[in-house]
Amino acid sequence: MKQLGKFRLLLLRPVIRKLARSVSKIEAGLLDVFLENLLRTIRLALFVDPRFRKNIEDFDAQYVFESEDGRVAASAIFRKGRMRVKTVAIPDPTVKVTFRDDLCLWQFLMADDPDVFAFVLGNKLRYEGNLNYLLKFGYMAKHLKHSFHL
């Protein structure tokens, strides 16, 4: 009887692996879309809300957000009081934020008060560039989230 159970497990193992890869791809795709939509929502808020737009007056910076495995990537470019969103990682950003995995990206973006230092110390996030710029982006995302009661 145990042999039959092991045989079934051997037969199911490739199917389970394929299913796990498919779910992983779907999750990455959803997070990629979520990140892009968050950036586009910030862009829209900057366009329609003059008070929110004051956050980027005289502010030029380029951000790259990506997962460690490279499955999720997006960029935000602030220049001359405007913001552009790219669906790929741009070269030579002012700040590059790399998340350990999709879940860490989700936790950081959806946190009520994202603690950058806790994420860095917990090896959930790495950044390259000016920490103040990362904190500024976190402030803008948090402000937007509270404005829409998300």
C-alpha positions in Angstrom: 0.0 0.0 0.0 2.9 2.4 0.8 4.5 1.6 -2.5 1.3 2.7 -4.3 1.2 6.0 -2.4 4.9 6.7 -3.3 4.1 5.8 -7.0 1.2 8.3 -7.0 3.4 10.9 -5.5 6.1 10.3 -8.1 3.4 10.7 -10.8 2.0 13.9 -9.3 5.3 15.6 -8.5 5.9 17.0 -12.1 2.3 18.2 -12.2 2.6 19.9 -8.8 5.8 21.6 -9.8 4.2 22.9 -13.0 1.3 24.2 -11.0 3.6 25.9 -8.5 5.5 27.6 -11.3 2.2 28.7 -12.9 1.0 30.2 -9.6 4.3 31.9 -9.1 4.1 33.5 -12.5 0.6 34.7 -11.9 1.6 36.2 -8.5 4.6 37.9 -10.1 2.3 39.2 -12.9 -0.2 40.6 -10.5 2.4 42.3 -8.4 4.0 43.7 -11.5 0.7 45.2 -12.5 0.0 46.4 -9.0 3.3 48.2 -8.8 2.8 49.8 -12.2 -0.7 50.8 -11.3 0.5 52.3 -8.0 3.0 54.4 -9.9 0.4 55.5 -12.4 -2.0 56.4 -9.6 0.8 58.6 -8.0 1.3 60.1 -11.5 -2.4 60.8 -11.8 -2.6 62.3 -8.3 0.3 64.6 -9.1 -1.5 65.7 -12.3 -4.8 66.5 -10.7 -3.8 67.7 -7.2 -1.8 70.9 -7.0 -1.0 70.4 -3.3 0.3 66.9 -3.9 2.3 68.1 -6.9 4.2 70.4 -4.6 6.0 67.2 -3.4 7.9 67.1 -6.7 8.6 70.8 -7.4 12.2 71.2 -8.3 12.7 67.4 -7.8 14.5 65.4 -10.3 15.1 61.7 -9.6 14.8 58.3 -11.1 13.6 55.3 -9.2 13.8 51.6 -10.0 11.7 49.0 -8.1 12.4 45.4 -8.7 12.3 42.0 -7.2 15.6 40.1 -6.6 14.7 37.5 -9.2 13.9 40.2 -11.8 10.4 39.1 -12.4 8.9 42.3 -11.2 10.3 45.7 -12.3 9.1 49.2 -12.8 10.6 52.7 -12.9 9.4 56.2 -11.9 11.1 59.2 -13.4 10.5 62.6 -11.8 11.7 65.6 -13.9 10.6 69.2 -14.2 7.5 68.8 -12.1 6.3 65.7 -13.9 6.4 62.0 -13.4 6.7 59.2 -16.0 6.3 55.5 -15.4 8.2 52.8 -17.2 7.4 49.1 -17.1 11.1 48.1 -17.1 14.1 48.9 -15.0 15.9 51.9 -16.4 19.7 52.1 -16.3 21.5 54.4 -13.8 18.6 55.4 -11.5 19.0 57.8 -8.6 17.6 55.2 -6.3 17.3 51.4 -6.9 15.1 49.4 -4.6 15.4 45.6 -4.7 12.9 43.5 -2.8 13.9 40.0 -1.7 10.7 38.6 -3.2 7.2 39.4 -4.3 5.8 39.1 -0.8 8.3 41.7 0.6 7.3 44.1 -2.2 3.7 43.7 -1.4 4.2 44.0 2.4 6.3 47.2 1.9 3.8 48.9 -0.5 0.7 48.0 1.6 2.2 48.7 5.0 0.4 51.4 7.0 3.7 52.9 8.0 6.5 51.2 6.0 9.6 51.1 8.1 12.5 51.2 5.6 15.0 50.4 8.2 13.2 47.3 9.4 12.9 46.0 5.9 16.7 46.7 5.3 17.7 45.1 8.6 15.4 42.1 7.9 17.0 41.6 4.5 13.7 42.1 2.8 14.9 45.2 0.9 18.1 46.6 -0.5 18.6 50.0 -1.8 21.3 51.8 -3.8 21.4 55.6 -3.8 20.1 58.4 -1.6 18.1 57.1 1.3 16.2 60.5 1.6 14.8 59.9 -1.9 13.5 56.5 -0.9 11.9 58.0 2.2 10.4 60.8 0.1 8.8 58.2 -2.2 7.5 56.3 0.8 6.0 59.5 2.1 4.2 60.2 -1.2 2.9 56.7 -1.4 1.6 56.8 2.2 0.0 60.2 1.6 -1.8 58.9 -1.5 -2.9 55.8 0.4 -4.4 57.9 3.2 -6.0 60.3 0.8 -8.0 57.5 -0.8 -8.5 55.7 2.5 -6.8 52.5 1.3 
